[in-house]
Amino acid sequence: MAATTSRHWEASADGIVPDATLASRLDHALLGVDGQIGVAVKDLGSGRGAVLNGDLELPAASLYKLPVLYAVFDAGLRMAEELPITDDALSYDAGTMELGAGEGLSVAEALERMITISDNTSAVMLGGRVGPSRVNSSIAALGMNTTHYSLTRMTTSSLDILHLLDLLARGRAVSPAASADMLHLLLRQRVNDRLPRLLPDAIRVAHKTGNLPGTVNDVGIVYGPSATLAIAVLVSDTTDEAAAATGIARVAQAAFAYFDEQPAVADRPRIPAAPIRAVPPVWREPRPPTPTPIPSPSVEPTSAAPVVATSPTAATVVPAAVPAATLQATAAVKAAPPTAVATTAAQSVRAAPTAAPAAPTAKPPAPTATPVPPPAPTTPPAQPTRLPTRPPAATPRPSR
């Protein structure tokens, strides 16, 4: 195999029958791709395939969302369970979360977003709900020894991922129903610039991408007319991410073309029936903020008929609405001797009109405007084919 390739493709790998011709074609597809490369390709019907650095532990990037996906089904979370969106989870948004803190997503909604548009906030919420220890124990039980879910070691390998894909394709990941549900989530993937890019439009690919600076990954199952292929390609420490993405697309194209030339194998995994549950949307209208009530300003009457009250010592005029100047005059009257008070009060009574002119009717204030949120778009915003990244923090949660 070394004589026909520029890289050292493995002569043996557990569960895979090495195919030198396939390895040569895949090696050629990777020309121009630099960095550390892990590749595992297997025809799930015949068992033939090729492996390059299969056990090399490489950055998972958003491939860590596959162990989270598996752990959610392994833990048996209810699809209708509501998960709260927190400020911490939102801090990892890469532009795919339109909802705010205090709102919520069901488990089904979070899974749809995590897989099909690689939404980081949803992945953080699901990973936190299951718990890092449960995620790690789930994948360890599968024998995925190079796959780790922690702040300091978020890694996997091409052979580990190929093993998980094989289990999914054969209905052995948790259960046949859970495997079918996970596969159909992967079939609805919207980031399609790698494995499916150079394949015929009619070919279905159930896959998941991953990106970090210098890291470009894509892994999945290709359902061809004559073969069902599991493909895992991981590239890290590359100086040209665009070339790496193109190299991954060429690997899928070369593997598909090679097995399309071979006799079809009848006993191979096919696409299972879709689950009955409804497919949730990956975008919905955010809940508008609750407006703060603003009290209407009161209108002070400009004039009012005086009210005359009597007391044993003197008559006092008490206006319905007392201006400041009148308050000062009243204070002066109260400070005067009793005789002066009576005289002043009597003068005030004589000076007061017998009937106050009608006060002009005050115009009621305009109603307070209630803030109206801008209209929501009728269709969800276009999802990016490649999402920006954000470094991990409190819970394992690298981007894309």
Secondary structure, 3 states (H helix, E strand, C coil): CHHHCCCCCCCCECCEEECHHHHHHHHHHCCCCCCEEEEEEEECCCCEEEEECCCCCEECHHHHHHHHHHHHHHHCCCCCCEEECCHHHHCCCCCCCCCCCCCEEEHHHHHHHHHHCCCHHHHHHHHHHHCHHHHHHHHHHCCCCCCECCCCCCEECHHHHHHHHHHHHCCCCCCHHHHHHHHHHHHCCCCCCCCCCCCCCCCEEEEEEEEECCEEEEEEEEECCCCEEEEEEEEECCCCHHHHHHHHHHHHHHHHHHHHCCCCCCCCCCCCCCCCCCCCCCCCCCCCCCCCCCCCCCCCCCCCCCEEEECCCCEEEECCCCCHHHHHHHHHHHHCCHHHHHHHHHHHHHHCCCCCCCCCCCCCCCCCCCCCCCCCCCCCCCCCCCCCCCCCCCCCCCCC
